[in-house]
Amino acid sequence: MENFYDAILDALIDVFKMMPILFLAYLLVSYLSHDHNHKFSGFLSKKKRTSVLYASFLGCVPQCGFSSVIADLYSRQKVTLGTLVAVFVATSDEAIPIMIATPSQILNMLLLIGIKIVLALLWGYGIDLIVELFSKIKRKKLDNTTASENKISHIENDHALNHELSEKHHEHHIHECGHIHSDTCDEHCHHDEQCCVDNIFLDAFKHTMEIAIYIFVATFIINLLINYFTLDIFTTILSDNVIIQILIACVVGLIPNCASSVLLVELFTVGALSFPALVAGLSTGAGVGLIILMTRNKNILKNLGILLLQFGIGVVSGLIIYGIFAISGFML
C-alpha cells in the first residue's frame, strides 16, 4: 500500500505544480481562439495559397480548437485537403501546456514544435500538389466528354448550389474553440449566459480542471507501474523497439481525445517512449478535430481515407525523425 499512496501523492504534487501554468496557457488560448465574428474562418478560406502555412503554425496552439474549425471548413470545401492535413499534423492538443509546465521539457517542447511545423508544411503542400496534379488529369478527361454530359453536369451543380443557399441561414458553425452554436441563436436558444464560449476565464478554468484530471490519472498509473515494476520493466512492456513504439503511438494518437496526448507526453517524460515515437503519435492525433471531420463531412469513404492517411503520415514522420536521429547520433 505504501507504493499506492506514494503514487497518489506524487501525482497530486505534479498536478498542483502544473495547474497555475496550465491556467495561464489556456487563458491565452481561449482569448485568441474565440471568434464570434468568424474573422479567422473567413480569412483562412480566402487564403487558399497560403492556408497550409497558416494552418501549420496555428495547429501548434495548445488544444485542438484550430484543428476543429479547419476540419469544419474542409467539410464545407472552404480549405484544401493539404490545409486539413497540415493542421492535423501540427496539432499537439494538450502536449504543449504539459511540457511548458515541466521546466526540464522546455527544450524538447521547442524541438517538437519546430519539427511538427516543418512536417506540417511538407505534408500539407505535398498533398495539395498531388491533389492538383490529379485534378488537372481529371479536367482533361472532362474536356473530352460530350456536350450533353456537360449540360447535365451544369444542371446538377445548379441544383446543388440552390440547395446549399436554401439551407445557409440554418447552418451551424464551429468556433475556433470547438464549441458549436447556431448562426440563428437568439434570446430563446436557452444557452447558459455563463457559457464558456463567452467567458474566457471560465473556459480556461474548465480546460485546466479537465486536463488536471487527465494528468493526475495518467501520472498516477505510470507512477504506480514504476513503483511496482521499475522503469526498466515498464519500458520493456511498451517495447524497446522504436519502430513498434512508433506504430503503437500512432494508434494511441488517433484516439479523438486529449487524454491520448497527455498519455504520450507522460510516457515520454518517464523515458518509456522515444522522441520519434512522440512525434509520430502527436502528428497522428488531432483531438476533437477528427470527430468534427467525421460528423460534418458526410462522405464516409473519404473520412476513412483521411484517417488512414493521417495514420500513415504519423508512421512515416516518426520513421524519418528516427532515421535522422540515428544518422546524426542525436539521442533524446
Number of C-alpha atoms within 10 A of each C-alpha: 6 7 14 15 12 15 21 18 15 15 21 19 11 18 23 12 12 20 19 12 17 25 21 16 20 24 20 15 19 26 15 13 21 20 16 15 9 13 9 16 21 12 11 20 18 12 14 16 14 13 22 28 21 16 28 28 20 20 29 25 25 21 28 29 28 29 36 29 26 31 32 28 24 20 22 11 12 18 23 23 19 26 32 29 31 34 34 32 34 32 36 34 30 27 25 26 25 27 22 19 19 16 11 11 17 15 12 15 19 14 13 21 21 15 15 27 24 17 20 31 24 16 21 26 22 13 18 18 13 11 15 12 12 12 12 11 11 11 11 11 10 12 10 9 10 9 10 9 11 14 11 11 12 12 12 12 12 12 12 12 11 12 11 12 11 11 9 11 11 11 12 13 18 23 24 24 23 22 14 13 16 13 14 11 11 9 7 6 10 8 11 9 9 11 11 18 22 14 14 21 18 16 21 22 18 15 20 23 15 13 21 22 15 19 24 22 19 21 24 22 16 21 23 20 17 18 16 13 12 12 17 12 14 19 17 11 10 15 15 14 10 18 17 13 24 27 21 17 30 28 18 20 30 23 18 18 20 22 23 26 31 27 22 24 27 20 20 17 16 15 15 23 22 24 25 28 28 25 30 33 32 32 31 33 33 34 28 23 26 24 16 20 25 20 14 15 18 11 13 12 9 12 17 12 12 18 18 14 14 22 22 16 21 31 26 15 26 30 20 14 17 23 13 13 15 11 9 9 8 9 10 9
